[in-house]
Amino acid sequence: MEMTPSVHKDFLVITVGESRIDAAVAMQFKEKMKDLTSGASGRVIVELSAVNFVDSSGLGAVVGSMKQMRRKGRMDLVGLSASVEKVFRMTRMDSVFRIFGTLGEATQESLNAS
């Protein structure tokens, strides 16, 4: 599972380099997120622009990762493709996650909150 962390001043960005988050990689995704965020507190932004498919197992892994983060901060999503965004909308997860079109929009929101 290709996931790259990038530490910024007030938040951590995790870029997912896979095209799919599905049953085949859901557990890997969740474990990698746990490892990458274990020392993080505050805001984590997950950049998903490379992902073009998420099934129910993948969605569960993303939600599970968000629940792990709740204790220490929050998890936002960035760069959802149309098909991935549709899954989040249909399952009403777009009301659970803060979703931004671009990393620039998400980081600007962070600056405005300061």
C-alpha positions as CSV (number, residue, x, y, z in Angstrom):
1,M,0.0,0.0,0.0
2,E,1.6,3.2,-1.2
3,M,1.0,6.0,1.2
4,T,3.4,9.0,1.7
5,P,3.3,11.2,4.7
6,S,4.3,14.9,4.5
7,V,4.5,17.0,7.7
8,H,3.4,20.6,7.5
9,K,3.4,23.2,10.3
10,D,0.0,22.4,11.8
11,F,-1.1,19.2,10.1
12,L,0.0,16.0,8.4
13,V,-0.8,15.2,4.8
14,I,-1.0,11.5,3.8
15,T,-1.0,11.0,0.0
16,V,-2.5,7.7,-1.1
17,G,-0.7,6.4,-4.2
18,E,-3.1,3.5,-5.0
19,S,-5.8,3.5,-7.6
20,R,-8.2,1.4,-5.4
21,I,-9.1,1.1,-1.8
22,D,-11.0,-2.2,-1.8
23,A,-11.3,-5.5,0.1
24,A,-7.9,-6.5,-1.2
25,V,-6.1,-3.6,0.5
26,A,-8.5,-2.3,3.2
27,M,-6.7,-3.9,6.1
28,Q,-3.3,-2.6,4.8
29,F,-4.8,0.9,4.4
30,K,-6.1,0.9,8.0
31,E,-2.8,-0.5,9.4
32,K,-0.7,1.9,7.4
33,M,-2.9,4.9,8.5
34,K,-2.6,3.7,12.1
35,D,1.2,3.6,11.8
36,L,1.5,7.0,10.0
37,T,-0.8,8.8,12.4
38,S,0.4,7.2,15.7
39,G,2.4,10.2,16.7
40,A,0.2,12.8,15.0
41,S,-2.1,15.1,16.9
42,G,-4.4,17.7,15.4
43,R,-5.4,17.6,11.8
44,V,-4.6,14.9,9.2
45,I,-5.4,15.4,5.6
46,V,-5.7,12.3,3.4
47,E,-5.1,13.1,-0.3
48,L,-7.0,10.7,-2.5
49,S,-6.6,12.1,-6.0
50,A,-4.9,8.8,-7.3
51,V,-7.8,6.7,-6.0
52,N,-10.5,6.0,-8.5
53,F,-12.4,3.2,-6.8
54,V,-13.6,2.6,-3.2
55,D,-15.8,-0.4,-2.3
56,S,-17.6,-0.9,1.1
57,S,-14.5,-2.5,2.6
58,G,-12.4,0.5,1.5
59,L,-15.0,2.9,2.9
60,G,-15.0,1.0,6.1
61,A,-11.2,1.3,6.3
62,V,-11.4,5.1,5.8
63,V,-14.1,5.4,8.4
64,G,-12.1,3.2,10.8
65,S,-9.1,5.4,10.3
66,M,-11.1,8.5,11.0
67,K,-12.4,6.9,14.3
68,Q,-8.9,6.2,15.4
69,M,-8.0,9.8,14.7
70,R,-10.9,11.2,16.7
71,R,-9.0,10.7,20.0
72,K,-6.2,12.9,18.9
73,G,-7.6,15.2,16.2
74,R,-9.5,15.1,13.0
75,M,-9.2,13.6,9.5
76,D,-10.2,15.5,6.4
77,L,-10.2,14.2,2.8
78,V,-8.9,15.9,-0.4
79,G,-9.1,15.3,-4.1
80,L,-11.8,12.7,-4.4
81,S,-12.5,11.5,-8.0
82,A,-16.1,11.7,-9.2
83,S,-16.7,8.0,-8.6
84,V,-15.2,8.1,-5.1
85,E,-17.1,11.2,-4.2
86,K,-20.3,9.5,-5.4
87,V,-19.7,6.6,-3.0
88,F,-19.2,9.1,-0.1
89,R,-22.3,11.0,-1.1
90,M,-24.5,7.9,-1.5
91,T,-23.5,6.6,1.9
92,R,-23.8,10.0,3.4
93,M,-20.2,10.0,4.5
94,D,-19.9,13.4,2.9
95,S,-21.7,14.7,6.1
96,V,-19.2,12.9,8.3
97,F,-16.0,14.0,6.6
98,R,-14.8,17.4,5.7
99,I,-14.1,17.0,2.0
100,F,-12.0,19.5,-0.1
101,G,-11.5,19.6,-3.8
102,T,-7.8,20.4,-3.6
103,L,-5.0,20.3,-1.1
104,G,-4.7,24.1,-1.6
105,E,-8.3,24.6,-0.4
106,A,-7.7,22.4,2.6
107,T,-4.5,24.1,3.6
108,Q,-6.1,27.5,3.1
109,E,-8.9,26.5,5.4
110,S,-6.3,25.7,8.0
111,L,-4.7,29.1,7.6
112,N,-8.0,30.9,7.9
113,A,-8.7,29.0,11.1
114,S,-5.5,30.3,12.7
